[in-house]
Amino acid sequence: MKIVARLAILAFALTAPLSASAEKVLRIGLVSLPQDLGNPFSSYTIPTVAPGLAVFDSLTVIDEAGILQPWIAKSWESVDPLTWHFTLKPGVTFSNGEPFDAAAAATAFNYFASGDGLIEVVAQSVIDIASARALEPLVLEIKTKAPNILLPRRVSGIRIPAPGPWTQLGRRGFSQAPVGSGPFVATRWDTTQVDLVANPNSWRAPKVDRIEVKAVPEITTRVQGLITGALDIALDIGPDDGVILEPAGARINIRPSGRIQLLAFMSIGDSPLADVRVRQALNYAVNKQQIIDVLLAGATEPSGQAAVKASFGYNPDVNAYPYDPDKARALLAEAGYPDGFDLPADMTPGAMAGDGAWYLQIANDLAKVGVNVTYQAYPFTMHIRKIRQGGWKGIAFGMDFNNLPSLDVLWPLRIHSCLWAAPWHCRPEWVPLIEDAEQEFDLEERRRKTQELVQLYHDEPTSLYLWEMPGVDGVAARVLNYNPRHAFINFHDMDVKD
């Protein structure tokens, strides 16, 4: 366990010179922390990915407009449809002193290529990688099994661990003592709190000395933490909480979340949702604009597709289903349900902005067309486990079309298809269309094929489409330079007032 000892020594060295009064400490509240602790491959979305963004780096990142940007990789090129070369920044090191070079990156990508990494949440985004190797100290070669013109976008979701500790400690051991190249080093990492100290040797050195990231499952508790000063940032609160926060000097920050919020349908098996007319009817039956105006402070707009506007594959010709309860009733009658049916659904209250209220309003709207929704509430951690492994009790559940990490629409389409390990919607004839689009190496043709799939997922909905979910965070007045985007938080830029 020499690596753990060195990490502890490093943490002491980084914090020892600072007096308690001189420290700049930032406290953040999230609905949940990663169940796989500091494993960099266990999550790709905010909130659970947040601590990892302070510790690890990826080769590329996606900006707020959805445009691919350099990060550790300063440039890349396709040598042929199956071969990519990435040139890395010089002088980047992990917090234990190891160089962040092509060999280190190759270790991470070969973990997936070998098949060992297929158990990881992020594996689907790089499932087509065949091998990786260092051509030169700072030139990484990645070979793919099939053409993938968007590979540089896909690798934005792979955050690279230091190869020494990863190899020596193994997946489980590393998760308890993670080592990355980011602006902070973890000194504690469990399911309730992550403690981070500044890594001044990072290529993006931070401005604050310590960060405490806490699991605060209840949205009201996160808001109260901001009011009392126990928290400086509370992720995923309600848009209307700004009125409560203003007297305490805090503010609301709206960030792009990269997600289309849904009520996903369990359309496999014998249930009313197996009929496409029923799924269409439910989309017509909910007054999404009213929910947005009343419960989401007008912070977004209805959506009818799997793509957020900033993503590759967004189809501007696909509109949201209009509110039309009469059409919903007609479709239900045509499908053999003139009196409606019972719809048990699983949900996770308090995980997103105002979700408890809008789940209830969805149920009220569906009741008007005879569909009786009953919710079973589960904690966020169990919800994530069911997505990965199955085990739903209802025939619908709160979910999203998550365009992250790469803002490539084919990523969520794969998840909502037979290609997922525990599918809830499976149309075998759609699989070759997804795979054909993924292997299209002409960029504009890839976009066209993806947009056609987006249209198909609209016409034969796998879910009740709701809206592009705004990321609503509460931020204390003392916090400076908080500018998150999609699956990235700028921890290195953030500062606090004395």
C-alpha positions as CSV (number, residue, x, y, z in Angstrom):
1,M,0.0,0.0,0.0
2,K,2.9,2.4,-0.7
3,I,0.7,4.4,-3.1
4,V,-1.8,5.1,-0.3
5,A,1.1,6.2,2.0
6,R,2.5,8.5,-0.6
7,L,-1.0,10.0,-1.2
8,A,-1.3,10.7,2.6
9,I,2.1,12.3,2.7
10,L,1.2,14.4,-0.3
11,A,-2.0,15.5,1.2
12,F,-0.2,16.6,4.4
13,A,2.4,18.4,2.4
14,L,-0.2,20.3,0.5
15,T,-2.2,21.4,3.5
16,A,0.5,21.7,6.2
17,P,1.7,25.2,5.3
18,L,-1.7,26.7,5.5
19,S,-3.2,28.0,8.7
20,A,-6.9,27.3,9.4
21,S,-7.7,31.0,9.2
22,A,-6.0,31.4,5.8
23,E,-7.7,28.5,4.2
24,K,-10.2,29.1,1.4
25,V,-12.8,26.3,1.8
26,L,-15.6,25.6,-0.6
27,R,-18.6,23.4,0.5
28,I,-20.8,21.7,-2.1
29,G,-24.0,19.7,-1.6
30,L,-25.1,17.0,-4.1
31,V,-28.1,14.7,-4.1
32,S,-25.8,11.7,-4.2
33,L,-22.1,10.7,-4.4
34,P,-20.8,7.9,-6.6
35,Q,-21.4,4.5,-5.2
36,D,-18.1,3.3,-6.7
37,L,-16.3,6.1,-4.8
38,G,-13.3,7.5,-6.6
39,N,-13.4,5.2,-9.6
40,P,-13.2,7.7,-12.5
41,F,-15.2,5.4,-14.8
42,S,-18.3,5.1,-12.5
43,S,-20.2,8.1,-13.7
44,Y,-20.4,10.7,-16.5
45,T,-23.1,13.1,-15.4
46,I,-23.5,15.8,-12.8
47,P,-24.1,15.5,-9.9
48,T,-22.4,12.1,-9.2
49,V,-19.5,12.9,-11.5
50,A,-18.8,16.2,-9.8
51,P,-16.0,15.1,-7.4
52,G,-14.2,13.3,-10.1
53,L,-14.1,16.4,-12.2
54,A,-11.9,18.0,-9.6
55,V,-9.5,15.0,-9.5
56,F,-9.2,13.7,-13.0
57,D,-8.8,15.0,-16.6
58,S,-9.9,13.7,-20.0
59,L,-8.3,14.1,-23.4
60,T,-11.0,16.5,-24.7
61,V,-13.9,18.5,-23.4
62,I,-17.2,19.8,-24.8
63,D,-18.0,23.5,-24.4
64,E,-21.3,25.1,-23.6
65,A,-22.2,25.4,-27.3
66,G,-21.5,21.7,-27.8
67,I,-18.2,22.2,-29.6
68,L,-15.3,19.9,-29.0
69,Q,-12.3,21.5,-27.4
70,P,-8.7,20.4,-26.6
71,W,-7.9,19.5,-23.0
72,I,-5.0,17.1,-22.2
73,A,-4.9,16.3,-25.9
74,K,-3.9,19.5,-27.8
75,S,-4.7,18.1,-31.2
76,W,-5.9,14.9,-33.0
77,E,-6.2,13.5,-36.5
78,S,-7.7,10.4,-38.1
79,V,-4.9,8.5,-40.0
80,D,-7.5,6.2,-41.5
81,P,-11.1,5.3,-40.5
82,L,-9.9,2.9,-37.8
83,T,-6.9,4.9,-36.5
84,W,-6.6,8.1,-34.5
85,H,-3.6,9.9,-33.2
86,F,-3.9,12.3,-30.2
87,T,-1.0,14.6,-29.4
88,L,-0.9,15.4,-25.7
89,K,0.2,18.5,-23.8
90,P,3.8,18.4,-22.5
91,G,4.6,18.6,-18.8
92,V,1.3,17.3,-17.3
93,T,1.7,15.1,-14.3
94,F,-0.5,13.1,-11.9
95,S,-0.6,14.2,-8.3
96,N,1.8,11.3,-7.3
97,G,4.4,12.6,-9.8
98,E,3.8,10.1,-12.7
99,P,3.8,11.7,-16.1
100,F,0.4,12.1,-17.9
101,D,1.8,10.8,-21.2
102,A,0.6,8.6,-24.0
103,A,1.4,5.4,-22.1
104,A,-0.7,6.5,-19.2
105,A,-3.7,7.3,-21.5
106,A,-3.2,3.9,-23.3
107,T,-3.5,2.1,-20.0
108,A,-6.9,3.6,-19.4
109,F,-8.2,2.9,-22.9
110,N,-6.8,-0.7,-23.0
111,Y,-8.8,-1.4,-19.8
112,F,-11.9,-1.0,-22.0
113,A,-10.4,-2.6,-25.1
114,S,-9.5,-5.8,-23.0
115,G,-13.1,-6.2,-22.0
116,D,-12.3,-5.8,-18.3
117,G,-13.8,-2.3,-18.3
118,L,-17.2,-3.3,-19.7
119,I,-18.5,-3.3,-16.2
120,E,-18.1,0.5,-16.0
121,V,-20.8,3.0,-16.5
122,V,-18.8,4.9,-19.2
123,A,-17.9,1.8,-21.2
124,Q,-20.6,2.2,-23.8
125,S,-19.1,5.4,-25.0
126,V,-15.9,3.7,-26.0
127,I,-17.1,0.2,-26.7
128,D,-15.7,0.3,-30.2
129,I,-12.0,0.9,-29.1
130,A,-9.8,-2.1,-30.1
131,S,-6.5,-1.0,-28.7
132,A,-4.3,1.9,-27.7
133,R,-0.6,2.5,-27.6
134,A,2.1,5.2,-27.2
135,L,3.6,5.9,-30.6
136,E,5.8,8.5,-28.9
137,P,5.9,9.8,-25.4
138,L,3.2,12.4,-26.2
139,V,1.5,10.7,-29.2
140,L,-1.3,8.3,-28.4
141,E,-2.7,5.9,-31.1
142,I,-6.2,4.6,-30.7
143,K,-7.5,1.8,-33.0
144,T,-11.2,1.2,-33.3
145,K,-13.1,-1.9,-34.3
146,A,-15.3,0.1,-36.7
147,P,-15.2,3.6,-38.0
148,N,-16.2,6.3,-35.6
149,I,-15.9,9.9,-36.8
150,L,-17.0,11.2,-33.4
151,L,-14.4,9.3,-31.3
152,P,-12.7,12.5,-30.2
153,R,-16.1,13.6,-28.7
154,R,-16.6,10.1,-27.1
155,V,-13.3,10.2,-25.3
156,S,-14.3,13.4,-23.5
157,G,-16.1,11.1,-21.0
158,I,-13.1,9.0,-20.1
159,R,-11.2,10.5,-17.2
160,I,-7.7,9.1,-16.9
161,P,-6.4,7.7,-13.6
162,A,-2.7,7.5,-12.7
163,P,-1.6,4.1,-14.1
164,G,0.7,3.1,-11.2
165,P,-2.0,3.2,-8.5
166,W,-4.6,1.9,-10.8
167,T,-2.5,-1.2,-11.7
168,Q,-1.1,-1.8,-8.1
169,L,-4.3,-1.2,-6.1
170,G,-6.8,-2.6,-8.6
171,R,-10.2,-1.1,-9.3
172,R,-11.6,-1.4,-5.8
173,G,-8.5,-0.3,-4.0
174,F,-8.0,2.7,-6.4
175,S,-11.5,3.9,-5.7
176,Q,-10.6,4.4,-2.1
177,A,-7.4,6.3,-2.9
178,P,-7.8,7.8,-6.3
179,V,-5.0,9.6,-8.1
180,G,-5.5,12.0,-11.0
181,S,-4.0,15.0,-12.7
182,G,-6.7,17.5,-11.8
183,P,-6.6,20.6,-9.5
184,F,-7.4,18.6,-6.3
185,V,-6.3,15.5,-4.4
186,A,-8.8,13.4,-2.5
187,T,-8.0,12.8,1.2
188,R,-11.4,11.2,2.0
189,W,-13.8,9.6,-0.3
190,D,-16.9,7.7,0.9
191,T,-20.6,7.7,0.0
192,T,-21.4,10.6,2.3
193,Q,-18.5,13.0,1.8
194,V,-15.5,13.7,-0.4
195,D,-12.7,15.9,1.0
196,L,-10.3,17.5,-1.5
197,V,-7.1,19.5,-1.0
198,A,-5.4,21.7,-3.6
199,N,-2.9,20.2,-6.0
200,P,-0.7,23.2,-6.8
201,N,1.4,21.1,-9.2
202,S,-1.6,20.5,-11.4
203,W,-1.4,22.0,-14.9
204,R,-4.6,23.8,-13.9
205,A,-3.7,24.8,-10.4
206,P,-6.7,25.8,-8.2
207,K,-7.6,29.0,-6.4
208,V,-9.1,27.5,-3.3
209,D,-7.4,25.3,-0.7
210,R,-10.0,22.8,0.1
211,I,-13.3,21.5,-1.1
212,E,-15.9,19.5,0.9
213,V,-18.4,17.7,-1.2
214,K,-21.3,16.2,0.7
215,A,-24.2,14.0,-0.1
216,V,-27.4,15.9,0.8
217,P,-30.3,13.8,-0.6
218,E,-33.2,16.2,0.2
219,I,-33.6,19.3,-2.0
220,T,-35.0,21.3,1.0
221,T,-31.9,20.5,3.1
222,R,-29.6,21.6,0.2
223,V,-31.5,24.9,0.0
224,Q,-31.4,25.3,3.8
225,G,-27.6,24.7,3.7
226,L,-27.2,27.6,1.4
227,I,-29.3,29.9,3.6
228,T,-27.4,29.0,6.8
229,G,-24.0,29.1,5.2
230,A,-23.3,25.3,5.7
231,L,-23.1,25.1,1.9
232,D,-21.6,27.4,-0.7
233,I,-23.0,25.6,-3.7
234,A,-26.1,23.4,-3.8
235,L,-26.6,21.5,-7.0
236,D,-30.0,20.6,-8.5
237,I,-32.5,22.8,-6.6
238,G,-35.7,24.4,-7.8
239,P,-35.8,27.5,-10.2
240,D,-38.3,29.1,-7.8
241,D,-35.9,28.8,-4.9
242,G,-34.2,32.0,-5.9
243,V,-36.8,34.0,-3.9
244,I,-35.8,32.1,-0.8
245,L,-32.1,32.5,-1.4
246,E,-32.0,36.2,-2.2
247,P,-32.3,37.4,1.5
248,A,-29.3,35.2,2.3
249,G,-27.3,36.8,-0.6
250,A,-27.3,33.6,-2.6
251,R,-28.3,33.3,-6.3
252,I,-29.6,30.8,-8.8
253,N,-27.3,29.6,-11.6
254,I,-28.8,27.8,-14.6
255,R,-26.4,25.4,-16.4
256,P,-27.0,23.2,-19.4
257,S,-27.5,19.7,-18.1
258,G,-27.3,17.8,-21.5
259,R,-30.5,15.9,-20.6
260,I,-34.0,15.5,-22.0
261,Q,-36.2,14.6,-19.1
262,L,-38.6,11.7,-19.6
263,L,-41.0,9.3,-18.1
264,A,-39.4,6.2,-19.7
265,F,-41.8,3.4,-20.8
266,M,-41.3,-0.3,-20.0
267,S,-42.5,-1.4,-23.4
268,I,-41.0,-4.9,-23.3
269,G,-43.5,-7.5,-22.2
270,D,-47.3,-7.5,-21.9
271,S,-48.4,-4.0,-20.8
272,P,-50.4,-1.3,-22.5
273,L,-47.2,0.6,-23.2
274,A,-46.2,-2.1,-25.7
275,D,-48.7,-0.4,-28.1
276,V,-47.2,2.6,-29.9
277,R,-50.6,4.3,-29.9
278,V,-50.7,4.3,-26.1
279,R,-47.2,5.7,-26.0
280,Q,-48.2,8.5,-28.4
281,A,-51.4,9.1,-26.4
282,L,-49.5,9.7,-23.2
283,N,-47.3,12.3,-25.0
284,Y,-50.3,14.2,-26.1
285,A,-52.0,14.0,-22.7
286,V,-49.5,16.1,-20.6
287,N,-49.5,19.9,-20.7
288,K,-45.7,20.3,-20.6
289,Q,-45.7,24.1,-21.2
290,Q,-47.9,24.7,-18.2
291,I,-45.7,22.6,-16.0
292,I,-42.6,24.6,-17.2
293,D,-44.3,27.9,-16.7
294,V,-45.7,27.2,-13.2
295,L,-43.2,24.8,-11.7
296,L,-39.9,25.4,-13.6
297,A,-40.1,29.2,-13.7
298,G,-40.1,29.1,-17.5
299,A,-36.5,28.0,-17.5
300,T,-36.8,25.6,-20.4
301,E,-39.2,24.5,-23.1
302,P,-41.0,21.3,-24.2
303,S,-39.0,18.7,-26.2
304,G,-40.1,15.9,-28.4
305,Q,-36.7,14.3,-29.2
306,A,-33.8,12.5,-27.7
307,A,-31.4,15.4,-28.3
308,V,-30.6,18.7,-26.5
309,K,-30.0,21.6,-28.8
310,A,-26.3,21.7,-28.3
311,S,-25.8,18.0,-29.2
312,F,-24.6,16.4,-32.5
313,G,-27.7,14.9,-34.1
314,Y,-30.2,17.4,-32.8
315,N,-33.1,17.5,-35.3
316,P,-34.5,21.1,-35.7
317,D,-37.5,19.7,-37.6
318,V,-38.7,17.5,-34.7
319,N,-41.1,19.4,-32.5
320,A,-42.6,18.5,-29.1
321,Y,-45.9,16.7,-29.0
322,P,-48.6,19.4,-28.5
323,Y,-51.0,19.2,-25.6
324,D,-54.1,17.5,-27.1
325,P,-56.1,15.5,-24.5
326,D,-58.9,14.7,-27.0
327,K,-56.4,13.1,-29.4
328,A,-54.9,11.2,-26.4
329,R,-58.3,9.8,-25.6
330,A,-59.0,8.8,-29.2
331,L,-55.6,7.0,-29.5
332,L,-56.3,5.1,-26.2
333,A,-59.7,4.1,-27.4
334,E,-58.2,2.9,-30.8
335,A,-55.7,0.9,-28.9
336,G,-58.4,-0.8,-26.8
337,Y,-58.2,1.3,-23.6
338,P,-61.2,3.6,-23.9
339,D,-61.4,3.7,-20.0
340,G,-57.7,4.1,-19.6
341,F,-55.5,1.8,-17.4
342,D,-53.4,1.8,-14.3
343,L,-49.8,2.9,-14.7
344,P,-47.4,2.1,-11.8
345,A,-44.2,4.2,-12.1
346,D,-40.9,4.4,-10.2
347,M,-39.4,7.8,-9.4
348,T,-36.7,9.4,-7.3
349,P,-38.1,12.6,-5.6
350,G,-35.7,15.4,-4.8
351,A,-33.1,14.4,-7.3
352,M,-33.9,17.2,-9.8
353,A,-35.3,20.7,-9.7
354,G,-39.0,20.7,-8.6
355,D,-39.4,17.0,-9.6
356,G,-41.9,16.1,-6.9
357,A,-44.3,18.7,-8.0
358,W,-44.1,18.0,-11.7
359,Y,-44.3,14.3,-11.2
360,L,-47.7,14.9,-9.5
361,Q,-48.8,17.3,-12.2
362,I,-48.0,14.6,-14.9
363,A,-50.2,12.2,-12.9
364,N,-53.0,14.8,-12.8
365,D,-52.9,15.3,-16.5
366,L,-52.8,11.6,-17.3
367,A,-55.7,11.0,-15.0
368,K,-57.8,13.3,-17.2
369,V,-57.5,10.8,-20.0
370,G,-58.2,7.8,-17.7
371,V,-54.6,6.8,-17.0
372,N,-54.1,6.3,-13.3
373,V,-50.5,6.8,-12.2
374,T,-49.2,5.6,-8.9
375,Y,-45.6,6.4,-8.0
376,Q,-43.2,4.2,-6.0
377,A,-40.3,6.4,-4.6
378,Y,-36.8,5.1,-4.5
379,P,-33.5,6.6,-3.4
380,F,-31.2,7.9,-6.1
381,T,-28.6,5.2,-5.6
382,M,-31.2,2.4,-6.1
383,H,-32.5,4.2,-9.2
384,I,-29.0,4.2,-10.8
385,R,-28.6,0.5,-9.9
386,K,-32.0,-0.3,-11.6
387,I,-31.0,1.5,-14.8
388,R,-27.8,-0.6,-14.9
389,Q,-29.3,-3.9,-13.8
390,G,-33.1,-3.8,-14.2
391,G,-35.6,-4.7,-11.5
392,W,-38.2,-2.0,-12.0
393,K,-41.5,-2.6,-10.1
394,G,-43.6,-0.3,-12.4
395,I,-44.1,-0.1,-16.1
396,A,-42.6,3.5,-16.3
397,F,-39.9,5.3,-14.5
398,G,-38.3,8.7,-14.3
399,M,-35.3,8.8,-16.6
400,D,-33.7,10.9,-19.3
401,F,-32.2,11.0,-22.7
402,N,-28.7,11.9,-21.4
403,N,-26.6,13.3,-24.3
404,L,-23.5,13.3,-22.1
405,P,-20.6,12.9,-22.0
406,S,-20.0,13.6,-25.6
407,L,-23.3,15.4,-26.6
408,D,-23.6,12.7,-29.3
409,V,-27.3,11.7,-29.6
410,L,-26.4,8.1,-30.6
411,W,-25.2,7.5,-27.0
412,P,-28.6,7.8,-25.4
413,L,-30.3,6.1,-28.3
414,R,-28.1,3.0,-27.6
415,I,-29.1,3.1,-24.0
416,H,-32.8,3.2,-24.9
417,S,-32.6,0.2,-27.2
418,C,-31.9,-3.5,-27.3
419,L,-28.1,-2.6,-27.1
420,W,-28.4,-1.8,-23.4
421,A,-27.5,-4.6,-20.9
422,A,-30.9,-4.4,-19.1
423,P,-33.2,-3.0,-21.8
424,W,-36.6,-1.5,-21.1
425,H,-37.4,-0.7,-24.8
426,C,-36.2,-3.1,-27.5
427,R,-36.9,-2.8,-31.2
428,P,-34.5,-5.2,-32.9
429,E,-35.0,-3.6,-36.3
430,W,-33.6,-0.3,-34.9
431,V,-30.3,-1.8,-33.9
432,P,-28.7,-1.9,-37.4
433,L,-29.8,1.7,-38.0
434,I,-28.0,2.8,-34.8
435,E,-24.9,0.8,-35.7
436,D,-24.9,2.0,-39.3
437,A,-25.1,5.6,-38.1
438,E,-22.3,5.1,-35.6
439,Q,-20.0,3.6,-38.3
440,E,-20.7,6.4,-40.9
441,F,-17.3,8.2,-41.3
442,D,-18.6,11.2,-43.3
443,L,-19.5,13.8,-40.7
444,E,-22.5,15.3,-42.4
445,E,-23.9,11.9,-43.4
446,R,-23.4,10.8,-39.8
447,R,-25.5,13.8,-38.7
448,R,-28.2,13.0,-41.3
449,K,-28.5,9.4,-40.2
450,T,-28.6,10.4,-36.5
451,Q,-31.3,12.9,-37.2
452,E,-33.4,10.3,-39.0
453,L,-33.2,8.1,-35.9
454,V,-34.2,11.1,-33.7
455,Q,-37.3,11.4,-35.9
456,L,-38.0,7.7,-35.5
457,Y,-37.7,7.9,-31.7
458,H,-40.2,10.8,-31.8
459,D,-42.7,9.1,-34.1
460,E,-42.6,5.8,-32.1
461,P,-41.8,7.2,-28.7
462,T,-40.0,5.1,-26.2
463,S,-40.9,7.6,-23.4
464,L,-43.1,10.5,-22.4
465,Y,-40.9,13.4,-23.6
466,L,-40.9,16.3,-21.2
467,W,-38.3,19.1,-21.6
468,E,-34.6,19.8,-21.8
469,M,-33.8,19.7,-18.1
470,P,-32.1,22.8,-16.8
471,G,-29.4,22.3,-14.2
472,V,-30.4,24.6,-11.4
473,D,-27.8,25.3,-8.8
474,G,-27.8,27.6,-5.7
475,V,-24.6,29.6,-5.3
476,A,-23.6,31.7,-2.3
477,A,-22.5,35.3,-2.7
478,R,-19.0,34.4,-1.6
479,V,-18.4,32.1,-4.6
480,L,-16.6,33.5,-7.6
481,N,-16.2,32.2,-11.2
482,Y,-18.7,29.4,-11.0
483,N,-19.3,28.5,-14.6
484,P,-20.3,24.8,-15.1
485,R,-21.4,23.4,-18.4
486,H,-22.9,20.0,-19.4
487,A,-20.6,17.4,-17.8
488,F,-17.9,19.8,-16.6
489,I,-17.4,22.0,-13.6
490,N,-14.5,24.5,-13.7
491,F,-13.1,23.7,-10.2
492,H,-9.7,25.2,-11.0
493,D,-11.2,28.6,-11.8
494,M,-13.5,28.9,-8.8
495,D,-12.7,31.1,-5.9
496,V,-14.3,32.4,-2.7
497,K,-14.3,35.9,-1.1
498,D,-12.4,36.3,2.1
